[in-house]
Amino acid sequence: MPVKKTAITKTTQKKSVAPKKHDIRQYSRQVVDGDDRAPSRSMLRAVGFEDADFKKPQIGIASTWSMVTPCNMHIDKLAEDAAAGADSARGKAVIFNTITISDGISMGSEGMKYSLVSREVIADSIETVAGCEGFDGLVAIGGCDKNMPGCMIGLARLNRPSVFVYGGTIMPGCHKGKNTDVVSVFEAVGAQAQNKISKKELIQIEKTAIPGPGSCGGMYTANTMASAIEAMGMSLPGSSAQAAISVDKTKDCVEAGKAVMKLLKANIRPKDIMTKKAFENAITMVIALGGSTNAVLHLLAMASSIGVNLKLDDFTRIGKRVPVLSDLRPSGKAMMSDLIEIGGILPLMKMLLDAGMLHGDCMTVTGKTLKQNLAKVKPYPKSQSIVHALNDPIKKDSHLVILKGNLAPEGSVAKISGKEGLKFTGTARVFASEEEALKRILDGTIKKGDVIVVRYEGPIGGPGMREMLSPTAAIMGKGLGEDVAFLTDGRFSGGSHGFVVGHITPEAAVGGPIGLLKNGDQITIDATKREINVKLSKAELDKRRQAWKTPRPKYKRGVLAKYAKLVSSASKGAVTDLND
């Protein structure tokens, strides 16, 4: 008798279907596969492709190399190292360039208006090249302040397996046996104006402060963002704390090229890594390191590009529980090179993880979680004094304080280490440009108790949101750091310190209260209450608002004009592709 087939028999006889593998050549295949793509292949043969290369995933190496600035002057070699790593892992690397500008060179000039704009240009260019050429994965190498978040925004938009590589920090200069860097030069300008040093000594500091390649040597914006990106999981462990010219940095680049190939095979993309928890990890690291105010603007922009709902209030929330632990410049004493010598940021990350301050379950570009990456990290040497223990913080909560009030209804970002105090009340001295404020600081017009207000320097009003390192460094150089406050709708360099409040929103150009201030108004900054207020009634502010007129655009054509039309508020990251 034939056996009756049952449903169970059917099930057991059914062939199993293996899960469909994802296509690791999802994008390059569209460009080079098939007879009709012969012209494309012909073009690529001219740049070095051989028959076998057309079957490999293409890995774009976004290089920010330029002789514009020492921060990026070595990145051409690093790009070659990353390409070698990708090629050795059976990918086909293609190096391409994007731009960079120098904040340090343009600081205090009209050219600085292009600085923040360059972040968007870099992001646009990486997206444009990768989207056009069909790269399956990417390595992006950044060195100076804006090209790092610019690279990250580009990688986020593309959402293809990617690794970010930090170009590395500069070694310190030396003057009279003390370490120096670019901020030393800016502060020397103020010191010379106060007759604390001679012009000859100023020139000597100028000549010795920057000895070679690499990003500015303190916990300024470049090192801040490198550390934040590593904490986020988008760089290989250790990438943020390496000298620009070092064996470690060469190895970092080679391994980054290999890592992209692993990410391709595992189908791990930026959206899998750049989660809300990952951004919280980045914020935690920025605070613990005493990092730059620019991190707030850049992290908001990076979150926007990947679709993560990050807000100013998140910085306040996290800042209440995370202390400042690192004695690094500009507010502290040590340089990035000193931090590298004791182990970089990995022991700090392990310390914060063990204390429950980092999310250990976040995926990273290693294909492992943050907790797994940190499992074998050893603590700092007991003899070091740069990174404090959690029970002995430099400041018990964040130095980045989000202030709101009648002067900044949408928020502002203050960098208050506590060394200058937590509250300041003074008299407004109002300027329509950074240049005029700097003149009045250097010629002695600015006195103790003044609150310098520089407005119409926001993303729209500048346009471009210039950094105010020149005037803030001059204040410190003249010894007024504890006696003068500085407010702006522009930004500050990572090298700025003192009683400084930037990113004031709404900005003056759109009718924000900062545009209504007059000389003599009394302003109070209270870091404890997280408030910034001008002593004016609502009725008086309304009266001034009615009399206020929208200023004419400073630029009518070109990139700055386009930027001013597209850019969002600084409270939303000053992005140019906001979709609401």
C-alpha positions as CSV (number, residue, x, y, z in Angstrom):
1,M,0.0,0.0,0.0
2,P,1.4,3.4,-0.9
3,V,2.1,5.7,2.0
4,K,-0.4,8.5,2.2
5,K,1.4,11.9,2.0
6,T,0.7,14.1,5.0
7,A,1.3,17.7,5.6
8,I,4.2,16.7,7.7
9,T,5.7,14.6,5.0
10,K,5.4,17.5,2.6
11,T,7.2,19.7,5.1
12,T,10.1,17.3,5.5
13,Q,10.5,16.9,1.8
14,K,10.5,20.6,1.0
15,K,14.0,21.9,0.0
16,S,15.4,24.4,2.4
17,V,16.2,27.8,0.9
18,A,19.4,29.5,2.0
19,P,18.9,33.2,3.1
20,K,19.6,35.5,0.2
21,K,23.0,37.2,0.6
22,H,23.1,41.0,0.2
23,D,25.0,42.3,-2.8
24,I,28.3,43.8,-1.7
25,R,28.6,45.4,-5.1
26,Q,25.2,47.0,-4.9
27,Y,26.4,50.3,-6.4
28,S,29.5,49.5,-8.5
29,R,27.6,46.8,-10.3
30,Q,25.3,49.5,-11.8
31,V,28.3,51.3,-13.1
32,V,30.6,48.6,-14.6
33,D,28.6,45.4,-15.2
34,G,27.3,44.4,-18.6
35,D,28.2,45.0,-22.3
36,D,26.5,48.4,-22.2
37,R,28.9,49.6,-19.5
38,A,31.9,49.1,-21.7
39,P,32.5,52.9,-21.9
40,S,32.5,53.2,-18.1
41,R,35.0,50.3,-17.9
42,S,37.2,51.9,-20.6
43,M,37.4,55.1,-18.6
44,L,38.3,53.2,-15.4
45,R,41.0,51.2,-17.2
46,A,42.7,54.5,-17.8
47,V,43.0,55.2,-14.1
48,G,44.4,51.8,-13.3
49,F,41.6,49.2,-13.3
50,E,42.3,45.7,-14.6
51,D,40.0,42.9,-15.5
52,A,39.8,41.5,-12.0
53,D,39.0,44.9,-10.5
54,F,35.6,45.1,-12.1
55,K,34.4,42.1,-10.0
56,K,35.5,43.8,-6.7
57,P,33.6,46.1,-4.5
58,Q,34.7,49.7,-5.1
59,I,35.8,51.6,-2.0
60,G,35.9,55.4,-2.2
61,I,38.7,57.0,-0.2
62,A,37.6,60.6,0.5
63,S,40.8,62.6,1.1
64,T,40.8,66.1,2.5
65,W,44.5,66.6,1.6
66,S,45.5,70.1,0.9
67,M,48.5,72.4,1.3
68,V,46.0,75.0,2.6
69,T,46.7,74.1,6.2
70,P,49.1,72.0,8.3
71,C,46.1,70.0,9.6
72,N,45.7,68.3,6.2
73,M,49.1,68.6,4.5
74,H,49.9,64.9,5.1
75,I,46.6,63.3,4.3
76,D,47.5,62.4,0.8
77,K,49.8,59.7,2.2
78,L,47.2,58.5,4.7
79,A,44.7,58.1,1.8
80,E,47.2,55.9,0.0
81,D,47.5,53.8,3.2
82,A,43.8,53.4,3.4
83,A,43.6,52.5,-0.2
84,A,46.3,49.8,0.3
85,G,44.2,48.4,3.2
86,A,41.1,48.2,1.1
87,D,42.9,46.6,-1.8
88,S,44.6,44.0,0.4
89,A,41.1,42.9,1.6
90,R,40.0,42.3,-2.0
91,G,38.3,45.6,-2.6
92,K,39.2,48.2,-5.3
93,A,40.1,51.5,-3.8
94,V,39.5,54.8,-5.6
95,I,40.9,58.0,-4.0
96,F,39.2,61.3,-4.5
97,N,39.6,64.7,-3.0
98,T,37.3,67.1,-1.3
99,I,38.1,70.6,0.0
100,T,39.3,72.0,3.2
101,I,39.8,75.5,4.6
102,S,41.8,76.7,7.6
103,D,40.1,78.2,10.5
104,G,43.4,79.2,12.0
105,I,44.5,81.1,8.9
106,S,41.1,82.8,8.2
107,M,40.3,83.6,11.9
108,G,39.3,87.2,12.4
109,S,38.9,87.9,8.7
110,E,36.1,88.1,6.3
111,G,37.3,84.7,4.9
112,M,36.2,83.0,8.1
113,K,32.6,83.3,6.9
114,Y,33.4,80.4,4.6
115,S,34.4,78.1,7.4
116,L,31.1,76.6,8.5
117,V,29.9,76.8,4.9
118,S,32.8,74.4,4.0
119,R,31.3,71.7,6.2
120,E,28.2,71.6,3.9
121,V,30.4,71.8,0.7
122,I,32.5,68.9,1.9
123,A,29.4,66.8,2.8
124,D,27.8,67.7,-0.6
125,S,31.0,66.8,-2.5
126,I,31.4,63.4,-0.9
127,E,27.8,62.6,-1.5
128,T,28.1,63.8,-5.1
129,V,31.2,61.8,-6.0
130,A,30.2,58.6,-4.2
131,G,26.7,58.8,-5.6
132,C,27.9,59.4,-9.1
133,E,30.7,56.9,-9.2
134,G,28.9,54.0,-7.5
135,F,31.2,53.3,-4.5
136,D,30.0,50.4,-2.4
137,G,31.8,51.6,0.7
138,L,33.9,54.5,1.9
139,V,36.8,55.7,4.0
140,A,36.8,59.4,4.8
141,I,39.9,61.0,6.3
142,G,39.6,64.4,7.9
143,G,42.0,66.7,9.7
144,C,40.7,70.2,10.4
145,D,37.6,71.3,12.3
146,K,34.9,71.4,9.6
147,N,36.0,68.6,7.3
148,M,35.4,66.0,10.0
149,P,31.7,66.7,10.6
150,G,31.5,67.4,6.8
151,C,32.8,63.9,6.1
152,M,30.5,62.4,8.7
153,I,27.4,64.1,7.2
154,G,28.4,62.9,3.8
155,L,28.8,59.3,5.0
156,A,25.5,59.5,6.9
157,R,23.6,60.7,3.8
158,L,25.0,57.9,1.7
159,N,24.5,55.2,4.3
160,R,27.0,52.8,2.8
161,P,29.5,50.8,4.9
162,S,32.0,53.4,6.0
163,V,34.8,54.3,8.4
164,F,36.0,57.7,9.4
165,V,39.8,58.2,10.0
166,Y,41.1,61.2,12.0
167,G,44.3,62.6,10.3
168,G,45.9,63.0,13.8
169,T,47.1,65.7,16.1
170,I,50.1,68.0,15.7
171,M,53.2,67.8,18.0
172,P,53.6,70.8,20.3
173,G,55.8,73.8,19.6
174,C,58.1,75.1,22.3
175,H,58.8,78.6,23.7
176,K,61.0,79.1,26.7
177,G,60.7,75.5,27.6
178,K,56.9,75.5,27.5
179,N,54.7,73.7,25.0
180,T,52.9,76.0,22.5
181,D,50.3,75.8,19.8
182,V,48.2,78.0,17.6
183,V,46.2,79.3,20.5
184,S,49.4,80.4,22.2
185,V,50.0,82.7,19.2
186,F,46.5,84.2,19.4
187,E,46.9,84.9,23.1
188,A,50.3,86.3,22.6
189,V,48.7,89.0,20.4
190,G,46.7,90.1,23.4
191,A,49.7,89.9,25.7
192,Q,51.8,92.1,23.3
193,A,49.0,94.7,23.2
194,Q,49.1,94.8,27.0
195,N,52.9,95.2,26.9
196,K,53.3,91.9,28.7
197,I,55.6,90.7,26.0
198,S,57.7,92.4,23.3
199,K,57.0,92.3,19.5
200,K,60.2,90.3,19.2
201,E,58.8,87.6,21.5
202,L,55.5,87.6,19.7
203,I,57.4,86.9,16.4
204,Q,59.4,84.1,18.2
205,I,56.1,82.5,19.4
206,E,54.7,82.8,15.9
207,K,57.7,81.0,14.4
208,T,57.8,78.1,16.8
209,A,54.2,77.3,17.7
210,I,53.4,75.1,14.8
211,P,56.2,72.7,13.9
212,G,54.6,70.4,11.3
213,P,51.6,68.4,10.1
214,G,48.5,67.7,12.2
215,S,45.5,69.3,13.8
216,C,45.7,71.9,16.6
217,G,47.2,70.3,19.7
218,G,44.7,71.0,22.5
219,M,41.2,69.7,23.1
220,Y,40.0,72.1,20.5
221,T,37.4,71.4,17.8
222,A,39.4,68.9,15.8
223,N,40.5,66.7,18.7
224,T,37.0,67.1,20.2
225,M,35.2,65.9,17.1
226,A,37.7,63.1,16.5
227,S,37.0,61.8,20.1
228,A,33.3,62.2,19.6
229,I,33.3,60.2,16.4
230,E,35.4,57.4,17.9
231,A,33.0,57.3,20.9
232,M,30.1,57.1,18.5
233,G,31.7,54.0,16.9
234,M,32.5,55.4,13.4
235,S,36.3,55.2,13.8
236,L,38.5,52.3,14.8
237,P,39.5,52.2,18.5
238,G,42.4,54.6,19.1
239,S,42.0,56.6,15.9
240,S,41.3,59.9,17.7
241,A,44.4,59.9,19.9
242,Q,47.3,59.4,17.5
243,A,50.0,61.8,16.2
244,A,49.6,62.8,12.5
245,I,53.0,61.5,11.7
246,S,53.3,58.2,13.4
247,V,53.3,54.4,12.8
248,D,50.0,54.2,14.7
249,K,48.3,56.6,12.3
250,T,49.6,54.7,9.2
251,K,48.3,51.4,10.7
252,D,45.0,53.1,11.5
253,C,44.5,54.0,7.9
254,V,45.4,50.6,6.5
255,E,43.1,48.9,9.0
256,A,40.3,51.3,8.1
257,G,40.5,50.2,4.5
258,K,40.2,46.6,5.6
259,A,37.4,47.3,8.0
260,V,35.2,48.7,5.3
261,M,35.4,45.4,3.5
262,K,34.3,43.6,6.6
263,L,31.4,46.0,7.1
264,L,30.4,45.4,3.5
265,K,30.2,41.6,4.1
266,A,28.3,42.1,7.3
267,N,26.1,44.7,5.8
268,I,26.7,47.1,8.7
269,R,26.0,50.7,7.7
270,P,26.2,54.1,9.4
271,K,22.5,53.9,10.3
272,D,23.3,50.8,12.3
273,I,26.0,52.7,14.2
274,M,24.9,56.3,14.4
275,T,21.9,55.7,16.7
276,K,20.5,58.0,19.4
277,K,22.5,56.0,22.0
278,A,25.7,56.5,20.0
279,F,25.2,60.2,19.9
280,E,24.7,60.2,23.7
281,N,28.0,58.4,23.9
282,A,29.6,61.1,21.8
283,I,28.2,63.9,24.0
284,T,29.4,62.1,27.1
285,M,32.9,62.0,25.8
286,V,32.9,65.6,24.7
287,I,31.9,66.6,28.2
288,A,34.4,64.3,30.0
289,L,37.2,65.7,27.8
290,G,36.2,69.4,28.3
291,G,35.7,69.7,24.5
292,S,34.7,72.5,22.1
293,T,31.4,74.3,21.9
294,N,31.4,73.5,18.2
295,A,30.7,69.9,19.1
296,V,27.1,70.9,19.9
297,L,26.6,72.4,16.5
298,H,28.3,69.5,14.6
299,L,26.6,66.7,16.5
300,L,23.2,68.3,15.9
301,A,24.0,68.5,12.2
302,M,25.3,64.9,12.0
303,A,22.2,63.6,13.8
304,S,20.0,65.5,11.4
305,S,21.8,63.9,8.4
306,I,21.1,60.3,9.7
307,G,17.6,61.0,11.0
308,V,18.3,60.9,14.7
309,N,16.2,63.3,16.8
310,L,19.0,65.1,18.8
311,K,18.2,68.4,20.5
312,L,19.9,71.0,22.7
313,D,18.0,69.6,25.7
314,D,19.8,66.3,25.3
315,F,23.1,68.1,26.0
316,T,21.5,69.6,29.2
317,R,20.2,66.2,30.3
318,I,23.5,64.4,29.8
319,G,25.5,67.3,31.1
320,K,23.8,67.1,34.5
321,R,25.3,63.6,35.2
322,V,28.6,63.7,33.3
323,P,31.6,65.5,34.9
324,V,34.6,67.1,33.2
325,L,37.5,64.8,33.9
326,S,40.3,66.0,31.6
327,D,42.8,68.7,32.3
328,L,43.4,69.6,28.7
329,R,43.9,72.9,26.8
330,P,42.4,75.4,26.4
331,S,40.9,75.5,30.0
332,G,43.5,73.0,31.3
333,K,47.2,72.5,31.0
334,A,47.9,69.3,29.0
335,M,48.1,68.9,25.2
336,M,46.7,66.1,23.1
337,S,50.2,64.7,22.7
338,D,50.3,64.3,26.5
339,L,47.0,62.4,26.4
340,I,48.4,60.1,23.7
341,E,51.4,59.3,25.9
342,I,49.2,57.9,28.7
343,G,46.9,55.9,26.5
344,G,44.5,58.3,24.6
345,I,40.8,58.2,25.3
346,L,40.2,54.4,25.4
347,P,41.0,54.1,29.2
348,L,38.6,57.1,29.8
349,M,35.9,55.4,27.7
350,K,36.4,52.2,29.8
351,M,36.1,54.2,33.0
352,L,32.9,55.8,31.9
353,L,31.5,52.5,30.6
354,D,32.2,50.7,33.9
355,A,30.4,53.6,35.7
356,G,27.3,53.2,33.5
357,M,27.8,56.5,31.7
358,L,28.2,54.9,28.2
359,H,25.9,52.6,26.2
360,G,28.1,49.5,25.8
361,D,25.6,47.8,23.4
362,C,26.2,50.2,20.6
363,M,27.5,48.7,17.3
364,T,30.8,50.1,16.0
365,V,32.9,49.9,12.7
366,T,34.8,46.9,14.1
367,G,31.6,44.9,13.8
368,K,31.7,44.6,17.6
369,T,29.9,46.5,20.3
370,L,31.6,49.3,22.2
371,K,31.7,47.1,25.3
372,Q,33.5,44.4,23.3
373,N,36.0,46.9,21.9
374,L,36.8,48.1,25.5
375,A,36.9,44.7,27.2
376,K,40.8,44.4,27.3
377,V,41.6,48.2,27.7
378,K,43.9,48.8,30.6
379,P,43.5,51.8,32.9
380,Y,45.7,54.9,32.8
381,P,49.1,54.8,34.6
382,K,48.6,55.7,38.3
383,S,51.2,58.4,38.0
384,Q,49.3,60.4,35.4
385,S,47.4,63.6,36.4
386,I,45.7,64.6,33.1
387,V,42.5,62.5,33.5
388,H,40.9,62.7,36.9
389,A,39.0,59.9,38.6
390,L,35.2,60.1,38.7
391,N,35.3,60.9,42.4
392,D,37.7,63.8,41.8
393,P,36.3,65.7,38.8
394,I,37.6,69.0,37.5
395,K,33.9,70.0,37.3
396,K,31.1,67.9,38.6
397,D,28.9,68.6,35.6
398,S,29.2,69.7,32.0
399,H,31.2,72.8,31.0
400,L,29.0,73.1,28.0
401,V,25.9,74.8,29.4
402,I,22.8,75.4,27.3
403,L,21.4,78.8,28.4
404,K,17.9,80.1,27.7
405,G,16.1,83.2,28.7
406,N,14.8,86.5,27.2
407,L,18.1,87.0,25.4
408,A,18.1,83.4,23.9
409,P,14.6,82.0,23.7
410,E,15.7,79.1,21.5
411,G,18.9,78.5,23.4
412,S,22.6,79.3,23.4
413,V,25.8,77.5,24.1
414,A,28.2,78.6,26.9
415,K,31.6,77.2,27.7
416,I,32.0,77.7,31.4
417,S,34.7,75.7,33.1
418,G,34.0,77.2,36.5
419,K,37.4,78.8,36.8
420,E,35.9,82.1,35.8
421,G,32.9,81.7,38.1
422,L,29.4,80.5,37.4
423,K,27.6,83.9,37.2
424,F,28.4,87.1,35.5
425,T,26.5,90.4,35.4
426,G,27.7,93.3,33.4
427,T,27.1,96.1,31.0
428,A,26.6,95.5,27.3
429,R,29.1,96.9,24.8
430,V,27.5,96.2,21.5
431,F,29.3,95.6,18.2
432,A,28.1,94.7,14.7
433,S,31.3,92.9,13.8
434,E,34.1,90.8,15.3
435,E,36.7,93.2,13.8
436,E,35.3,96.3,15.7
437,A,35.2,94.3,19.0
438,L,38.8,93.2,18.6
439,K,39.9,96.8,18.0
440,R,38.2,98.0,21.2
441,I,39.7,95.1,23.2
442,L,43.2,95.8,22.0
443,D,43.0,99.6,22.4
444,G,41.8,99.3,26.0
445,T,38.2,100.6,25.5
446,I,36.8,97.3,27.0
447,K,37.0,97.4,30.8
448,K,36.3,95.1,33.7
449,G,32.5,94.4,34.0
450,D,31.8,94.8,30.3
451,V,29.7,92.2,28.4
452,I,31.0,92.3,24.8
453,V,28.1,91.6,22.3
454,V,29.0,90.7,18.7
455,R,25.9,90.3,16.6
456,Y,24.9,89.7,13.0
457,E,27.4,86.9,12.9
458,G,25.0,84.0,12.9
459,P,24.5,81.5,10.1
460,I,22.2,83.8,8.2
461,G,23.5,87.2,9.4
462,G,27.2,86.6,8.9
463,P,26.5,84.7,6.8
464,G,28.6,81.7,8.0
465,M,28.7,82.0,11.8
466,R,32.3,83.1,12.2
467,E,34.4,81.8,15.2
468,M,35.5,84.5,17.7
469,L,39.0,83.2,18.7
470,S,40.8,86.5,17.9
471,P,38.8,88.6,20.4
472,T,38.4,85.9,23.1
473,A,42.2,85.1,22.9
474,A,42.9,88.8,23.1
475,I,40.8,89.0,26.3
476,M,42.7,86.2,27.9
477,G,46.0,87.6,26.7
478,K,45.2,90.9,28.4
479,G,44.3,89.2,31.6
480,L,40.6,90.0,31.5
481,G,39.3,86.4,31.4
482,E,37.5,86.6,34.7
483,D,36.3,90.2,34.3
484,V,34.8,90.4,30.8
485,A,32.0,88.3,29.2
486,F,31.6,87.7,25.5
487,L,28.2,87.0,23.8
488,T,27.6,86.3,20.1
489,D,25.2,84.7,17.6
490,G,28.3,83.5,16.0
491,R,30.6,80.7,17.2
492,F,33.7,80.2,19.2
493,S,36.9,78.3,18.3
494,G,37.6,75.2,20.4
495,G,40.6,77.3,21.6
496,S,38.3,79.9,23.1
497,H,37.8,79.9,26.9
498,G,36.6,82.4,29.5
499,F,33.1,83.6,30.1
500,V,31.9,83.0,26.5
501,V,28.3,82.4,25.2
502,G,27.7,81.7,21.5
503,H,25.1,80.2,19.1
504,I,22.5,82.7,20.6
505,T,19.2,81.9,18.9
506,P,17.2,83.3,17.3
507,E,20.1,85.2,15.7
508,A,20.1,89.0,15.2
509,A,19.5,88.8,11.4
510,V,16.0,87.2,11.9
511,G,15.0,89.6,14.7
512,G,16.3,87.7,17.7
513,P,16.6,89.7,21.0
514,I,20.4,89.9,20.6
515,G,19.7,92.3,17.7
516,L,17.7,94.6,20.0
517,L,20.4,95.2,22.6
518,K,21.9,98.7,23.2
519,N,25.0,99.9,25.0
520,G,24.4,100.1,28.7
521,D,21.9,97.2,28.9
522,Q,22.5,95.0,32.0
523,I,23.0,91.3,31.1
524,T,23.2,88.4,33.5
525,I,24.7,85.0,32.6
526,D,23.8,82.3,35.2
527,A,25.3,78.9,34.6
528,T,23.7,77.4,37.7
529,K,20.2,78.4,36.6
530,R,21.1,77.9,32.9
531,E,19.8,81.3,32.0
532,I,20.9,84.3,30.0
533,N,18.8,87.5,30.4
534,V,18.9,91.1,29.7
535,K,17.3,93.4,32.3
536,L,14.5,94.7,30.1
537,S,10.8,94.4,30.4
538,K,8.8,92.6,27.8
539,A,7.2,95.9,26.8
540,E,10.6,97.5,26.2
541,L,11.7,94.5,24.1
542,D,8.5,94.6,22.1
543,K,9.0,98.4,21.5
544,R,12.5,97.8,20.2
545,R,11.4,94.9,18.1
546,Q,8.8,97.1,16.4
547,A,11.5,99.6,15.5
548,W,13.9,96.9,14.2
549,K,14.3,96.5,10.5
550,T,15.5,93.3,8.7
551,P,19.0,94.1,7.4
552,R,19.8,93.8,3.7
553,P,21.7,90.6,2.7
554,K,25.5,91.1,2.8
555,Y,25.9,88.9,-0.2
556,K,23.6,88.6,-3.2
557,R,25.4,86.0,-5.4
558,G,27.7,83.0,-4.8
559,V,28.1,80.4,-2.1
560,L,27.5,82.7,0.9
561,A,24.3,84.0,-0.6
562,K,23.1,80.5,-1.3
563,Y,24.1,79.4,2.2
564,A,22.2,82.3,3.9
565,K,19.0,81.3,2.0
566,L,19.2,77.6,2.9
567,V,20.7,77.4,6.4
568,S,18.7,76.5,9.5
569,S,19.0,78.0,13.0
570,A,22.1,77.1,15.0
571,S,19.8,75.4,17.5
572,K,19.1,72.9,14.8
573,G,22.8,72.4,13.7
574,A,22.9,75.1,11.0
575,V,22.2,72.6,8.3
576,T,21.3,73.3,4.7
577,D,19.0,70.3,4.0
578,L,16.5,70.5,6.8
579,N,13.4,68.7,5.6
580,D,10.8,70.5,7.8
